[in-house]
């Protein structure tokens, strides 16, 4: 799968990307939601894995953008911050439903998410 990993913590984004590439996925990294939008036009990801709390545009607003622009793209949100889970509740009130997992996230959880994306396609 083409997977776009978005996290302002570069070590997390880079690590997840390397894990995904080692498992045969085409992974790209963005360190902000704004950068992810620029990359997505050329990369057209099948899955988006994004941190929720980031400077500038947050991961929920990015997920909503992807819902509109790339409706077939599966979205997984990750957050180590209680604020992130509160933002998710707000997103649900606005009609956006996404999977969310707490950080630290185990690579097996990411791979399981992607496996469900492939089986749903």
N, CA, C and O of each residue as an XYZ file, in Angstrom:
484
protein
N       0.843     -1.193      0.000
C       0.000      0.000      0.000
C       0.880      1.244      0.000
O       2.018      1.220      0.468
N       0.332      2.323     -0.531
C       0.973      3.635     -0.417
C       0.473      4.255      0.887
O      -0.720      4.509      1.050
N       1.405      4.494      1.812
C       1.048      4.976      3.147
C       1.769      6.289      3.403
O       2.981      6.391      3.216
N       1.016      7.287      3.830
C       1.587      8.576      4.209
C       1.571      8.658      5.731
O       0.515      8.565      6.357
N       2.755      8.833      6.319
C       2.920      8.927      7.764
C       3.184     10.387      8.103
O       4.100     11.005      7.560
N       2.373     10.933      9.007
C       2.482     12.349      9.359
C       2.634     12.490     10.865
O       1.760     12.081     11.630
N       3.754     13.072     11.283
C       3.994     13.328     12.700
C       5.055     14.402     12.807
O       6.072     14.354     12.115
N       4.816     15.378     13.681
C       5.814     16.431     13.875
C       7.006     15.933     14.683
O       8.038     16.603     14.731
N       6.883     14.780     15.312
C       8.027     14.153     15.969
C       8.725     13.313     14.904
O       8.289     12.210     14.573
N       9.824     13.862     14.375
C      10.475     13.247     13.215
C      10.923     11.815     13.478
O      10.855     10.978     12.579
N      11.375     11.520     14.679
C      11.838     10.154     14.956
C      10.685      9.155     14.863
O      10.882      8.030     14.404
N       9.509      9.543     15.283
C       8.342      8.658     15.182
C       7.957      8.456     13.719
O       7.761      7.324     13.275
N       7.852      9.536     12.982
C       7.475      9.444     11.569
C       8.487      8.601     10.794
O       8.108      7.721     10.021
N       9.756      8.870     11.001
C      10.795      8.142     10.270
C      10.807      6.665     10.640
O      10.967      5.811      9.768
N      10.642      6.354     11.922
C      10.644      4.961     12.371
C       9.471      4.194     11.769
O       9.640      3.087     11.258
N       8.281      4.790     11.833
C       7.110      4.125     11.257
C       7.280      3.892      9.757
O       6.903      2.841      9.238
N       7.839      4.861      9.079
C       8.061      4.732      7.647
C       9.015      3.576      7.340
O       8.769      2.794      6.422
N      10.087      3.470      8.097
C      11.052      2.385      7.879
C      10.419      1.020      8.141
O      10.660      0.067      7.400
N       9.616      0.928      9.187
C       8.933     -0.329      9.501
C       7.999     -0.716      8.354
O       7.964     -1.874      7.938
N       7.248      0.253      7.851
C       6.308     -0.023      6.764
C       7.040     -0.437      5.495
O       6.616     -1.363      4.803
N       8.132      0.244      5.190
C       8.914     -0.103      4.004
C       9.501     -1.505      4.127
O       9.558     -2.244      3.144
N       9.936     -1.871      5.329
C      10.488     -3.213      5.552
C       9.431     -4.290      5.328
O       9.766     -5.432      5.012
N       8.166     -3.937      5.487
C       7.053     -4.877      5.271
C       6.472     -4.779      3.867
O       5.418     -5.351      3.590
N       7.155     -4.054      2.975
C       6.754     -4.021      1.576
C       5.828     -2.896      1.170
O       5.397     -2.843      0.019
N       5.509     -1.991      2.087
C       4.643     -0.860      1.750
C       5.481      0.279      1.180
O       6.672      0.394      1.469
N       4.848      1.113      0.371
C       5.486      2.344     -0.100
C       5.085      3.433      0.878
O       3.933      3.867      0.898
N       6.033      3.869      1.683
C       5.725      4.856      2.727
C       6.444      6.162      2.448
O       7.606      6.187      2.045
N       5.724      7.232      2.673
C       6.282      8.588      2.603
C       6.035      9.250      3.940
O       5.116      8.880      4.672
N       6.866     10.236      4.253
C       6.793     10.933      5.540
C       6.538     12.410      5.310
O       7.069     13.022      4.384
N       5.708     12.965      6.185
C       5.519     14.414      6.257
C       5.591     14.777      7.729
O       5.126     14.022      8.583
N       6.173     15.932      8.026
C       6.358     16.364      9.410
C       5.343     17.425      9.830
O       5.445     18.010     10.908
N       4.366     17.662      8.961
C       3.265     18.572      9.280
C       2.094     18.225      8.374
O       2.269     17.600      7.328
N       0.911     18.631      8.781
C      -0.274     18.394      7.956
C      -0.166     19.144      6.629
O      -0.569     18.642      5.580
N       0.375     20.332      6.696
C       0.520     21.134      5.484
C       1.438     20.445      4.472
O       1.154     20.432      3.274
N       2.538     19.875      4.966
C       3.451     19.137      4.092
C       2.753     17.892      3.534
O       2.961     17.535      2.374
N       1.937     17.241      4.341
C       1.211     16.051      3.899
C       0.283     16.371      2.726
O       0.174     15.588      1.782
N      -0.375     17.511      2.792
C      -1.269     17.915      1.705
C      -0.481     18.093      0.409
O      -0.934     17.677     -0.658
N       0.686     18.705      0.498
C       1.521     18.890     -0.697
C       1.972     17.553     -1.270
O       1.943     17.357     -2.485
N       2.387     16.638     -0.409
C       2.852     15.319     -0.852
C       1.704     14.505     -1.438
O       1.892     13.780     -2.415
N       0.523     14.620     -0.851
C      -0.595     13.761     -1.241
C      -1.026     13.949     -2.688
O      -1.485     12.995     -3.318
N      -0.892     15.135     -3.221
C      -1.296     15.359     -4.606
C      -0.484     14.509     -5.576
O      -1.006     14.062     -6.598
N       0.786     14.285     -5.263
C       1.659     13.485     -6.123
C       1.651     12.014     -5.718
O       1.714     11.140     -6.582
N       1.576     11.727     -4.427
C       1.707     10.366     -3.896
C       0.372      9.616     -3.860
O       0.362      8.393     -4.004
N      -0.733     10.301     -3.676
C      -2.089      9.758     -3.576
C      -2.102      8.501     -2.687
O      -2.202      7.381     -3.186
N      -1.999      8.706     -1.369
C      -1.901      7.565     -0.458
C      -3.197      6.761     -0.372
O      -4.295      7.288     -0.548
N      -3.031      5.479     -0.097
C      -4.163      4.594      0.156
C      -4.481      4.553      1.650
O      -5.584      4.184      2.053
N      -3.491      4.939      2.467
C      -3.674      5.002      3.919
C      -2.908      6.195      4.466
O      -1.822      6.527      3.992
N      -3.489      6.825      5.460
C      -2.885      7.953      6.159
C      -2.779      7.579      7.625
O      -3.764      7.184      8.249
N      -1.572      7.708      8.174
C      -1.343      7.518      9.601
C      -0.846      8.855     10.113
O       0.227      9.314      9.720
N      -1.618      9.482     10.988
C      -1.286     10.840     11.398
C      -1.420     11.055     12.897
O      -2.355     10.572     13.536
N      -0.464     11.790     13.434
C      -0.570     12.296     14.786
C      -1.756     13.255     14.818
O      -2.111     13.847     13.799
N      -2.358     13.404     15.980
C      -3.492     14.322     16.113
C      -3.007     15.723     16.445
O      -3.365     16.681     15.760
N      -2.195     15.852     17.488
C      -1.776     17.168     17.970
C      -0.459     17.556     17.302
O       0.593     16.980     17.575
N      -0.550     18.550     16.420
C       0.624     19.068     15.707
C       0.474     20.575     15.596
O      -0.643     21.092     15.612
N       1.589     21.280     15.484
C       1.500     22.731     15.257
C       0.813     23.024     13.921
O       0.898     22.227     12.986
N       0.150     24.139     13.839
C      -0.572     24.470     12.601
C      -1.816     23.622     12.495
O      -2.565     23.484     13.462
N      -2.037     23.059     11.340
C      -3.205     22.200     11.109
C      -3.042     20.909     11.913
O      -1.983     20.282     11.870
N      -4.085     20.512     12.644
C      -3.986     19.278     13.426
C      -4.354     18.070     12.563
O      -4.831     18.217     11.437
N      -4.125     16.873     13.110
C      -4.372     15.646     12.373
C      -5.827     15.396     12.046
O      -6.133     14.751     11.043
N      -6.734     15.896     12.877
C      -8.160     15.714     12.592
C      -8.605     16.553     11.405
O      -9.392     16.098     10.574
N      -8.108     17.762     11.329
C      -8.432     18.588     10.167
C      -7.811     17.986      8.902
O      -8.399     18.046      7.823
N      -6.619     17.407      9.049
C      -5.990     16.722      7.919
C      -6.838     15.517      7.503
O      -7.065     15.301      6.312
N      -7.303     14.739      8.470
C      -8.148     13.580      8.174
C      -9.427     14.005      7.461
O      -9.865     13.340      6.523
N     -10.027     15.108      7.901
C     -11.236     15.616      7.250
C     -10.935     16.030      5.804
O     -11.743     15.796      4.905
N      -9.775     16.643      5.592
C      -9.342     16.999      4.231
C      -9.258     15.740      3.375
O      -9.730     15.718      2.239
N      -8.648     14.688      3.935
C      -8.516     13.434      3.193
C      -9.875     12.789      2.939
O     -10.089     12.197      1.882
N     -10.792     12.897      3.893
C     -12.149     12.380      3.680
C     -12.772     13.005      2.436
O     -13.425     12.319      1.650
N     -12.569     14.292      2.266
C     -13.142     15.011      1.131
C     -12.367     14.769     -0.161
O     -12.962     14.520     -1.210
N     -11.054     14.843     -0.083
C     -10.194     14.785     -1.277
C      -9.914     13.352     -1.743
O      -9.896     13.082     -2.944
N      -9.696     12.440     -0.799
C      -9.333     11.051     -1.108
C     -10.242     10.110     -0.301
O      -9.767      9.469      0.637
N     -11.504     10.012     -0.633
C     -12.448      9.248      0.190
C     -12.094      7.763      0.330
O     -12.531      7.132      1.293
N     -11.336      7.195     -0.573
C     -10.949      5.782     -0.465
C      -9.763      5.583      0.483
O      -9.457      4.451      0.859
N      -9.102      6.661      0.869
C      -7.937      6.577      1.749
C      -8.394      6.243      3.172
O      -9.266      6.908      3.731
N      -7.792      5.211      3.740
C      -8.089      4.817      5.118
C      -7.239      5.665      6.059
O      -6.080      5.951      5.760
N      -7.809      6.068      7.195
C      -7.134      6.976      8.116
C      -6.989      6.330      9.489
O      -7.945      5.789     10.044
N      -5.771      6.398     10.023
C      -5.494      5.989     11.400
C      -4.852      7.174     12.103
O      -3.827      7.692     11.659
N      -5.460      7.594     13.199
C      -4.923      8.690     13.992
C      -4.219      8.117     15.214
O      -4.646      7.112     15.782
N      -3.123      8.780     15.612
C      -2.384      8.374     16.798
C      -2.166      9.602     17.669
O      -1.982     10.711     17.167
N      -2.189      9.389     18.996
C      -2.006     10.523     19.895
C      -1.520     10.051     21.252
O      -1.965      9.026     21.769
N      -0.604     10.812     21.815
C      -0.135     10.539     23.178
C      -0.709     11.574     24.134
O      -0.325     11.629     25.302
N      -1.608     12.374     23.648
C      -2.057     13.543     24.359
C      -3.569     13.471     24.607
O      -4.335     13.187     23.686
N      -3.989     13.721     25.823
C      -5.417     13.713     26.143
C      -6.170     14.745     25.303
O      -7.341     14.547     24.979
N      -5.507     15.833     24.955
C      -6.122     16.843     24.091
C      -6.502     16.213     22.749
O      -7.545     16.530     22.177
N      -5.647     15.321     22.260
C      -5.914     14.652     20.986
C      -7.205     13.865     21.024
O      -7.971     13.887     20.060
N      -7.459     13.171     22.116
C      -8.686     12.391     22.221
C      -9.903     13.308     22.335
O     -10.980     12.963     21.848
N      -9.749     14.462     22.968
C     -10.832     15.445     23.007
C     -11.133     15.991     21.621
O     -12.293     16.217     21.275
N     -10.091     16.203     20.827
C     -10.282     16.670     19.460
C     -11.019     15.628     18.622
O     -11.813     15.969     17.746
N     -10.746     14.368     18.900
C     -11.437     13.299     18.174
C     -12.933     13.357     18.447
O     -13.741     13.196     17.532
N     -13.300     13.584     19.692
C     -14.719     13.708     20.028
C     -15.364     14.852     19.246
O     -16.492     14.726     18.769
N     -14.655     15.951     19.119
C     -15.168     17.085     18.344
C     -15.313     16.703     16.874
O     -16.290     17.074     16.224
N     -14.347     15.967     16.359
C     -14.397     15.531     14.967
C     -15.601     14.633     14.715
O     -16.252     14.749     13.677
N     -15.901     13.745     15.648
C     -17.066     12.865     15.526
C     -18.341     13.701     15.485
O     -19.254     13.408     14.713
N     -18.404     14.736     16.311
C     -19.586     15.612     16.294
C     -19.766     16.276     14.933
O     -20.883     16.618     14.544
N     -18.652     16.459     14.207
C     -18.710     17.059     12.878
C     -18.925     16.018     11.782
O     -18.943     16.355     10.598
N     -19.089     14.737     12.179
C     -19.399     13.696     11.215
C     -18.211     12.949     10.644
O     -18.362     12.242      9.648
N     -17.037     13.079     11.237
C     -15.836     12.379     10.764
C     -15.482     11.288     11.758
O     -15.283     11.549     12.945
N     -15.406     10.054     11.256
C     -15.122      8.905     12.111
C     -13.822      8.253     11.657
O     -13.712      7.808     10.514
N     -12.842      8.197     12.550
C     -11.549      7.606     12.230
C     -11.075      6.739     13.377
O     -11.425      6.964     14.536
N     -10.275      5.746     13.037
C      -9.642      4.927     14.064
C      -8.582      5.763     14.761
O      -7.901      6.573     14.131
N      -8.447      5.559     16.073
C      -7.411      6.269     16.825
C      -6.776      5.296     17.807
O      -7.459      4.517     18.471
N      -5.452      5.364     17.880
C      -4.691      4.543     18.817
C      -3.780      5.445     19.646
O      -3.303      6.472     19.163
N      -3.543      5.053     20.899
C      -2.648      5.854     21.746
C      -1.176      5.567     21.452
O      -0.799      4.448     21.106
N      -0.361      6.604     21.600
C       1.089      6.437     21.567
C       1.543      6.050     22.971
O       0.881      6.437     23.934
N       2.615      5.320     23.136
C       3.414      4.755     22.042
C       2.650      3.627     21.363
O       1.936      2.853     22.000
N       2.826      3.563     20.064
C       2.100      2.567     19.281
C       3.056      1.454     18.886
O       4.190      1.710     18.480
N       2.600      0.240     19.005
C       3.417     -0.911     18.630
C       3.292     -1.115     17.119
O       2.194     -1.011     16.573
N       4.397     -1.400     16.444
C       4.323     -1.603     14.988
C       3.274     -2.634     14.568
O       2.676     -2.507     13.499
N       3.049     -3.649     15.395
C       2.049     -4.665     15.052
C       0.659     -4.046     14.918
O      -0.146     -4.508     14.108
N       0.368     -3.009     15.700
C      -0.935     -2.342     15.607
C      -1.086     -1.631     14.264
O      -2.159     -1.658     13.663
N      -0.024     -1.003     13.801
C      -0.037     -0.325     12.498
C      -0.232     -1.360     11.389
O      -1.052     -1.173     10.491
N       0.527     -2.446     11.463
C       0.436     -3.477     10.431
C      -0.942     -4.139     10.425
O      -1.459     -4.488      9.364
N      -1.533     -4.311     11.600
C      -2.884     -4.867     11.676
C      -3.891     -3.914     11.017
O      -4.776     -4.352     10.282
N      -3.747     -2.614     11.284
C      -4.614     -1.624     10.650
C      -4.511     -1.717      9.138
O      -5.529     -1.736      8.445
N      -3.281     -1.775      8.616
C      -3.089     -1.838      7.164
C      -3.649     -3.139      6.587
O      -4.174     -3.149      5.474
N      -3.540     -4.224      7.335
C      -4.097     -5.491      6.883
C      -5.613     -5.390      6.739
O      -6.186     -5.936      5.796
N      -6.263     -4.694      7.669
C      -7.706     -4.528      7.553
C      -8.059     -3.621      6.376
O      -9.119     -3.777      5.770
N      -7.191     -2.686      6.055
C      -7.424     -1.809      4.900
C      -7.371     -2.618      3.610
O      -8.187     -2.416      2.711
N      -6.411     -3.532      3.521
C      -6.256     -4.343      2.318
C      -7.451     -5.283      2.171
O      -7.984     -5.445      1.073
N      -7.872     -5.902      3.273
C      -8.993     -6.842      3.185
C     -10.315     -6.141      2.885
O     -11.231     -6.755      2.338
N     -10.421     -4.854      3.242
C     -11.655     -4.099      2.983
C     -11.713     -3.576      1.554
O     -12.777     -3.207      1.059
N     -10.554     -3.549      0.897
C     -10.499     -2.968     -0.464
C     -11.041     -3.905     -1.514
O     -11.060     -3.562     -2.696
